Amino acid sequence: MKKQISLLLIFFSCLFVQAQLKKDGTPDGRYKANKTATTNKSTSKAPVKTTKKASTSSNKKYTKGPRGGCYYINGNGNKTYVERSLCD
């Protein structure tokens, strides 16, 4: 009888250890078990297309970002956004 009770306890405790899911079936990030499971996955972003175009003042390497913005890296190492037509 004790074995049966202990087996039932182990069985039910295993049910509660599973990751909690949202209504849409994705893991809920508020639970510790889900945080470790979701942070280990690698996410890849869309590849960034780079084009080189001649500017009137100098050659700058224009980069098209994943959301369509066009920019170049200025002398300070910061992004400077320009018109999207420069990356086409």
TAWOSUL-V261964 format. One record per residue. RES is the residue in one small letter. PHI is phi in whole degrees, 0 to 359 (none if undefined). PSI is psi in radians with two decimals (none if undefined). BURIAL is # if it has 9 or more other ideal C-beta (glycine too) atoms within 8 Angstrom, else .. Layout:
RES/PHI/PSI/BURIAL + RES/PHI/PSI/BURIAL
This chain:
m/none/-0.70/. + k/294/-0.63/. + k/296/-0.71/. + q/295/-0.74/. + i/294/-0.75/. + s/294/-0.65/. + l/295/-0.69/. + l/295/-0.72/. + l/298/-0.75/. + i/296/-0.74/. + f/299/-0.83/. + f/289/-0.56/. + s/291/-0.56/. + c/293/-0.54/. + l/294/-0.61/. + f/276/-0.22/. + v/281/-0.36/. + q/300/2.72/. + a/294/2.46/# + q/281/2.39/# + l/245/2.66/. + k/282/3.08/. + k/297/-0.54/. + d/274/0.03/. + g/94/-0.04/. + t/274/2.67/. + p/295/2.46/# + d/274/2.06/# + g/288/-0.10/. + r/282/-0.24/. + y/260/2.46/# + k/300/-0.73/. + a/298/-0.61/# + n/284/-0.56/# + k/295/-0.75/# + t/289/-0.56/. + a/287/-0.65/# + t/275/-0.47/# + t/284/-0.35/. + n/281/-0.28/. + k/283/2.43/. + s/267/2.33/. + t/251/2.34/. + s/250/2.34/. + k/270/2.91/. + a/296/2.50/. + p/295/2.49/. + v/268/2.19/# + k/270/2.32/. + t/242/2.42/. + t/229/2.63/. + k/246/2.14/. + k/231/2.63/. + a/277/2.27/. + s/261/2.88/. + t/291/-0.55/. + s/267/-0.68/. + s/196/2.99/. + n/279/2.19/. + k/233/2.52/. + k/269/1.80/. + y/275/2.36/# + t/240/2.36/# + k/262/2.09/# + g/284/3.02/# + p/295/-0.37/. + r/256/0.17/. + g/99/-0.06/. + g/286/2.61/. + c/246/2.26/# + y/209/2.93/# + y/224/2.81/# + i/268/2.10/# + n/278/-3.09/. + g/298/-0.44/. + n/275/-0.08/. + g/89/0.17/. + n/261/2.75/. + k/281/2.32/. + t/242/2.00/. + y/279/2.45/. + v/230/-3.13/. + e/298/2.51/. + r/296/-0.44/# + s/296/-0.38/. + l/289/-0.39/# + c/266/-0.15/# + d/287/none/.
